[in-house]
Each structure stands twice: as structure tokens, then as C-alpha cells.
Amino acid sequence: MSKEGHLERTANAPRDPSLNRVIIQKIDQVGSSIRVLRLQIPDGETITFLPGQWVDVYVPAVSKAGGFTITSAPSSAAARSGYLELAIQQSPDNAPAAWLWQQPADKILGSELRVRVGGSFVWPPAPPFEPRRAVFVAGGVGINPLMSMLSALAKSSLGRADVEVCVLYSVKMPSPTLTGAISADGILFLDRIAALFGSTAQQPPPLRGVLELYLTRGGGEEQTAAPGNGRQEVLTCNGIDVPFSRRRITVQDIESALGHDKESAVVYICGVPVMTDEFVRELYSPGGLGLKTHQVLFEKWW
């Protein structure tokens, strides 16, 4: 049985009717398996989206679209030299992703793609709910839609005044440097997120809240780790100290991030299905945290 593709999984998701042109303008490599693409919006094209949405991406010579989350803020598309940003994980079995991973990377620079905006996993939550605290939970490349949301929050007045933000980000332990230290270089968007929470002598941080990093070993080993195992350490990213733990995120971590006023909080979750399903079940459960449906928003990546 063939694996269900993006178009099949999202057949019932809302989509914009417009199919727009974009041009591959820039490609950055993050670690060994992720490329970050900047897609220029040509003059005369207008693309609007909400933070957290994805795009159907049609690449040359591939008939079916791939689905990739927009990681930039909507304001980036509305600027004079507007663009979309996508983080593409290497995936040989995914034809559109494989095309975007052609070697060398500059082979596809200047190529024209077609994109259509879609998806309902978005910030802000549906009115009339106006949360005072937002907890963002990401596993691996599940950080992609949350990156767009955090960027949009940081650019709005809500980012500093009205909403307190907590980011729980779990990712596989990066390869150590020659000195044995843990490097932030291979952790997708960590530098950007840290900058949103880091303050300087001249100005307060764009976001009010905390960032917590969880580094796992992969292969299922982190599934058995308990909250109390291992002390919290600090990873320095562009001069900003980011606390991290050598384990996976737990429901207890989310509960702690929610604080005492749970009724005014919202939780956004994006990660592999087993992680997402576990957290959603515990957050909804009367025997767990007992949150309401409008307080728990999630999307799975495969």
C-alpha cells in the first residue's frame, strides 16, 4: 500500500483558490537534512496567509504537489520585496522534496514554482477566545508552523504586552563539536527563537516569556525519560543562554508552562503523530489537565 500523500491527507482542509508563482531566490543549509528556501514573490503577485499555514508546492516535472509549511511571518510576504520561506526536510520518497533537494543546491536557484495557501492550524485562535498565555510545543520540524506564529507575534503589539509565551522545543541531539560541546548550529531556527526572547541593554525582547529546549537521542530512548532525570543545562546561541534538558518533553512540562490560570491559556502542538496524540489526549482528559477543545490546537507531520 502506498503512503498517503499531502494532497490526500489535506483533501478536506481549507485552501485558497489562487495558484501563485514564486521564484527560488536563496537556499540555506541547516545541519545535514534541512534546507531553508526563500521564495521571492514576483511583482504583480499577491500572497496572503495566516501564521501556521502551509502551501501546496508544484515543482517542475512533478505532477502532484508537495505540502510544506510557511515558516516566515505574513508581513514578509506583504513587504515590497515579498517572499515566503519554507524549511524542507530531505525526503527521497517525496518527489517534490527530492526535486528541491537536487545537488548542488544552486542548480535550482531561479526556478519557478507554483504555490497555493491552505490549512487551519493558525494563530491567533478563533474568536472570541483571546488567550493571555500561549504555550507552543514542537517536536523536530514541527517547529515550522510555530516559527511563523512566533515571528508574527513578535511583530505585533500582542507579542510584548498582552500574551505571555512559552516555547517547548524538542529536537534530536546535534552532533558535538571537535571539543565535545553541543552546538546550536544544526538546530532549526533556534537562533531566531532565542533572539525573540533575548534582551539587550537597549531594548526588551520582542516576546515576553521563556524558551525551553529538550535534546533527545532518538531511536525511542527518550520515550522512557522522566522529568526529574538529568539536570538542566545551558546552551549559548548567538550570545543568548538557552536552558535545555537531555530528555523529551512531558505532559508535566506543558502543565508547568500553563501556570495557574489555565482557562486563559492556549496550547499549540506540532510534531510526530505519537507525540501529538499523547499530549492532546492528556490535555483534554478530565483526569489529565482538562482543557477545552478551543484551548488545544494541533497539527501532525509525517
Buried (B, 14 or more C-beta within 10 A) or exposed (E): EEEEBBEEEBEEBEBBEEEBBBBBBEBEEBBEBBBBBBBBBEEEBEBEBBBBBBBBBBBEEBEEBBBBBBBBBBEBBEEEEBBBBBBBBBBEEBBBBBBBBEEEBEEBEEBBBBBBBBBBBBBBBEEEEEBEBBBBBBBBBBBBBBBBBBBBBBBBEBBBEEBBBBBBBBBBBBEEEEEEEBBBEBBBBBBBBBBBBBEEEEEEBBBBBBBBBBBBEEEEEBEEBEBEEEEEEEBEBEEBEBEBBBBBBBBEBBBBBBBEEBEBBBBBBBBBEEBBBBBBEBBBEEEBBEBEEEBBBBBBBE
